[in-house]
C-alpha cells in the first residue's frame, strides 16, 4: 500500500516542479501593432524571461474594456481613453508616458472637400470615437474656432466605420489618429483640415492593472518590458526604413503610410513626471467641463511612479544590432 502513495507523492512533486518551471505569461494589449512592431523589428524579444501574449485592438475603447475586465495585464492607451476607463471604475494605473508630436491626431476631410479650416466646421457632421483622443481634439478644434459641440453633429463610430462614412459622404469630417491619418494622406483619399498641434499634449501611456502591479513577478516583467520597449523605439527611429517594413506587415498598411505615421510622431518613452500629471489633469478637467465626465477626476492616484526608464540602456539583443550606415 505504501508504493502507490510514494508514486503519488513523486508525481505531485514532479508536477509542482514542472509548473514552477513554466515562465510567466505577460498579457499585453496593443493598438495596430504599435509596440509589437517596434520590439520585433529591433529584435528585442529575444531571451525574454517571460512569455508575451499579444492582444491587438483597432482603437483604445475596446482595449480599455479589456484592461477593465482583467483580460490583459497592460496596454498602450491615449490620455483621454485612459480617463474614461478610470472614471468607469477600471482598476488600472499608468506606469510610463509616450510623448509624441500631436500633428497626426487630426480632423480629416476628403481631398476635394470645400472645408479649409476650423471655422468651416459649423453645421458639419464629425465622425470619431466617443471619448477617444479624436473626440478630444475635435472639441479642442471647435473651441479654438469659437464654436461649441452644439454647432456640429457628432457621429460616434469606430475607425473602420468612420472611414467608410467619410468616403460615402455620410459625414463631412473624420477626427482620428495615426496611422489612419497617414493612410488617408498617402493614398490621396483625404487631407488634414486641422492638425493636433496646440490642441493636445501628445501623451499616451503604458497602463497596467492593479492586479498585475500587485504581483512582484509581473511587476518585474513589466519593468523589463518597458525598458525593452524604450530601447526598441530608439532603434526604430535610427532604422526607419527597416522598421517601416515590419510595421506595415503587422498593421496591414502600405509601407509609405506606416513610415510617415511613425516618423512624424517623434515618439519617446519617458518616466512619469509632475508636468505629465498636470497635463492629464487638464485633459480630465476639460472633459468634465464638456459634461463627458460626470464629476471631477483627481488623476494623481492613477499613476504609479515606481517604474523607471534608462534612456542609455539597451537590451543585449539591441546592442548586437549593426548600426545603419
ABEGO torsion letter per residue (X at the ends): XAAAAAAAAAAAAAAAAAAAABBBBBBBBBBGGAAAAAAAAAGAABGBABBBBBBBBABAAAAAAAAAAGABABBBBBAAAAAAAAAAGBBBBBABBBBBBAAABBBBBBAABABABAAAABGBBBBBBBGBAAAAAAAAAAAAAGBBAAABBBBBBBAAAAAAAAAAGABABBBBBOAAAAAAAAAGABBBABBABGABAGBBBBBBBAAAAABAAAAAAAAAAAAAAAAAAAAAAABAAAAAAAAAAAAGBBAAAAAAAAAAAGBBBBBBBAAAAAAAAAAAAAAAAAGABABBBBAAAABBAABBBBAABBBAAAAABBBBX
